Each structure stands twice: as structure tokens, then as C-alpha cells.
Amino acid sequence: MLMQDRKAVVFGVVNERSIAYGIAKSLSEQGAKLALGYAAEPIRKRIEPIAASLGADFIFQCNVSSDEEIAAAAGVVQDRWGSVDCLVHSIAYANREDLTGRFIDTSREGFRIALDVSAYSLVALCRAFEPLLSPGASVMTLSYYGAGRVVANYNAMGVAKSALEASVRYLAVDLGKRGVRINAISAGPVKTMAASAIHGFRTILETIENRSPLGRNITLDDIGRCALYLASDLSSGTTGEVIFVDSGYNIMGV
Ligand SMILES: NC(=O)c1ccc[n+]([C@@H]2O[C@H](COP(=O)([O-])OP(=O)(O)OC[C@H]3O[C@@H](n4cnc5c(N)ncnc54)[C@H](O)[C@@H]3O)[C@@H](O)[C@H]2O)c1
């Protein structure tokens, strides 16, 4: 099995529709040990049965906008496992009012929150977990087409994803010195809790069906298989990349 006894820390499962859930499932099916990070205490009850169904070793709380909680999370993982082979960052947040209307109206605070939770958190997690990452370990994050192109209503999140993708490239240089890889999966639209905050999401789904080369929307399994490639030795020579899992939509012109 591709991930036999490898230790994977996954941030971002909130329910079974979460992209992080699809990734955790596919890693676990290939033998990975899992630890799941959840954002806040009220989510714990929801995560416990999901963690049990995935056979996760343990779960821990970590609000990624808090340096203290990130340090505590790295401490918990250090105590339980001592090292980590895979880190999955599948987290984003923006205030609802910053995901509709004109981008020009984004407030300073709304911009800060979107960038902090959705992009800076990757940098902070990499720094905190760096001493635990084994040589050959793999870090991955989730991006979207709106990082490089204007997508209606994506607004502050588009700018955050742009910063996230640039962070992946800079982190690739820092982590590469230890033999650690980091990449982003740019996923097509998937109906999740986070996606429900974006106005006109149904139109985005229909556009992929009508215009992508594969003529269908992607599934959690599609993303899970790409995650498996990135987490395992199959991608041993790949770092700093953004890999699209979007039925090919991003290649289309007129
Ligand atoms: N759903 C899509 O269409 C789509 C497409 C491309 C990329 N993505 C990206 O995939 C990632 C996962 O989103 P999803 O669609 O699976 O939705 P989701 O709602 O299932 O997951 C988002 C996760 O972010 C977590 N989170 C938010 N703020 C946090 C904080 N301060 N600390 C810790 N965790 C926090 C939530 O608890 C949740 O688990 C996000 O980065 C999202 O932008 C989603």
C-alpha cells in the first residue's frame, strides 16, 4: 500500500462532504495513520464519529488563526507520534459579506481575516510542524481557479488563494532543504459547507458540466486520488506546484 504506516495530519474535516474528508479517506485506504485537527470545541462531537469511521489515531483542536493553538497542536502530535509524513491543509474562511458584491468594497478587516485563515495559516502550520516533518514528507493545500482568474463573488478569497499559491512556491524552497515537498491541489467546485457561502455556486457547477473537457463535476474521490499521488513517493520529484483537479476546465479558452 502506498501509505503503509505513514503518519498523516489532516486539517479541515468538518463533515463527510469536506474535501479533507475525501483526502483522509483515500490516505487511510492506502494504510496511512490519521490525526484530524478541528477548528473549535463545538465541532468536536461531529468529528468524533467521523474520525472513528476513518480509523483515525486521534483528533485535536486547532484554530489556525491562533499561534498558541498551532503550537499546542504540534506539541500533541509530537507527543503522540514524534514525526509526521504528510500534512494536509484544507482550510479557508472569509466573512460572507466579502464573498458577494464588488471586490472593491472589501473591508480592511475582511481582507485580513480571509488572508490570515486561508493563506497565512499554511505558513504558520509549516513552521510549527517543520521539526516533525520526516525527510520525504509531503505537505499539501487546497486552492481554486479564482486565484488566477476573476470568478464572480469569489472576491477576497480569490486574493487569498493567490497568496496561498505564492506561499506554496516560497515554502517549497524552505522545506526542500529538508527533502520535504509542498504542493497545492486546485480543485474544481464541490458542494461543501465552505462552498455554500459563495453566491452563485450552482452556476459555477453548471459551467464545469457544460464547458470542461470531461463534461462533469469532480468528486471527492478525484481529489483523494491526486492527494494520494502528492502524499506518496509517486510524486517524489514534484514540489511547489499547483495541480488542477477540475475536469480540465482551466485549459479552456473561447
Ligand atoms: N468546495 C469547493 O468548491 C472548493 C474548490 C477549491 C478549493 N476548495 C478549498 O478546499 C478547502 C476545504 O474546503 P471545503 O470546500 O472542503 O469546505 P469545508 O467547509 O468542508 O472545509 C473548510 C474547513 O476549514 C475549517 N476552518 C475554517 N476556519 C478555520 C480556522 N480558523 N481554524 C481551523 N480550521 C478552520 C473548517 O472548520 C472546515 O473544516 C478550502 O481551502 C477551500 O477553499 C474548495
The ligand as an ORCA input file, in Angstrom:
! r2SCAN-3c Opt
* xyz 0 1
  N     -15.589     23.286     -2.244
  C     -15.009     23.805     -3.302
  O     -15.646     24.042     -4.343
  C     -13.535     24.096     -3.290
  C     -12.858     24.250     -4.505
  C     -11.492     24.520     -4.484
  C     -10.833     24.652     -3.268
  N     -11.539     24.500     -2.116
  C     -10.796     24.643     -0.851
  O     -10.818     23.415     -0.139
  C     -10.568     23.690      1.240
  C     -11.571     22.930      2.092
  O     -12.868     23.479      1.921
  P     -14.148     22.563      1.684
  O     -14.761     23.014      0.404
  O     -13.828     21.138      1.897
  O     -15.152     23.085      2.804
  P     -15.369     22.639      4.346
  O     -16.314     23.645      4.886
  O     -15.759     21.216      4.416
  O     -13.903     22.805      4.972
  C     -13.387     24.047      5.374
  C     -12.669     23.769      6.677
  O     -11.981     24.924      7.124
  C     -12.051     24.877      8.540
  N     -11.714     26.173      9.136
  C     -12.239     27.406      8.859
  N     -11.685     28.334      9.660
  C     -10.780     27.688     10.451
  C      -9.897     28.084     11.485
  N      -9.814     29.374     11.893
  N      -9.116     27.142     12.077
  C      -9.168     25.851     11.691
  N      -9.992     25.401     10.715
  C     -10.790     26.326     10.104
  C     -13.489     24.486      8.804
  O     -13.686     24.047     10.140
  C     -13.633     23.362      7.794
  O     -13.218     22.135      8.353
  C     -10.613     25.206      1.377
  O      -9.304     25.717      1.314
  C     -11.377     25.625      0.134
  O     -11.131     26.961     -0.250
  C     -12.851     24.222     -2.096
*
